[in-house]
Amino acid sequence: MFPEYEVLKFKNYKSFEDYSYISSLKNINVFIGKNNCGKSSCIDVLQSLVDNKISIGNAKVQIDYRMKDKDYG
């Protein structure tokens, strides 16, 4: 089961230089957008969180999150 994150914010990954936010994540999520807008990058960030990685490839991504009923990590 995927952890339920209330808010996820990250920066310094690919085209996301400033903080970007993803909120209200559930067990099943759908990312919709135009080509080359960062959908796969968001999934990479989520996967790194699940795998407890602090970097993705050569990028040192800064990730903050709040799980449901908990504080930011």
C-alpha positions in Angstrom: 0.0 0.0 0.0 1.3 3.4 -0.9 1.7 5.9 2.0 -0.9 8.6 2.0 0.8 11.9 1.7 -1.3 15.0 2.3 1.2 17.5 0.8 4.4 16.9 -1.1 6.7 19.7 -2.2 10.0 19.5 -4.0 12.5 21.5 -5.9 15.8 21.2 -7.8 14.7 18.3 -10.1 14.7 18.7 -13.8 12.5 21.7 -14.8 11.3 22.2 -11.2 13.8 24.8 -9.9 11.4 26.3 -7.4 9.1 24.5 -5.1 6.3 22.5 -6.8 3.4 21.1 -4.8 1.4 17.9 -5.1 -1.5 17.5 -2.7 -4.2 15.0 -1.8 -2.4 11.9 -3.0 -4.3 8.7 -2.5 -3.6 5.0 -3.3 -4.6 5.6 -7.0 -3.6 8.9 -8.7 -3.8 10.1 -12.2 -1.4 12.7 -13.6 -2.7 14.5 -16.7 -0.9 17.1 -18.7 0.7 18.0 -22.0 3.8 16.3 -23.3 7.0 17.4 -21.6 5.2 19.2 -18.7 6.8 17.1 -15.8 4.4 14.2 -15.2 7.1 11.6 -15.2 9.3 13.9 -13.0 6.6 14.0 -10.4 6.4 10.2 -10.4 10.2 10.0 -10.1 10.0 12.2 -7.0 7.3 10.0 -5.5 9.2 6.9 -6.2 12.3 8.3 -4.6 10.3 9.0 -1.5 9.0 5.5 -1.3 12.5 4.1 -1.9 14.0 6.5 0.8 16.4 8.1 -1.7 17.6 11.6 -1.3 18.8 12.0 -4.8 17.5 11.0 -8.2 20.2 10.3 -10.7 22.7 13.2 -10.4 20.1 15.6 -9.0 20.0 16.5 -5.3 16.3 17.0 -4.9 14.9 18.8 -1.8 11.7 17.1 -0.7 9.4 18.0 2.1 6.2 16.2 2.9 3.3 15.9 5.3 1.7 12.6 5.7 -2.0 12.4 6.7 -2.2 13.3 10.4 1.6 13.9 10.7 4.1 16.7 10.4 6.5 17.5 7.6 9.5 15.2 7.0 
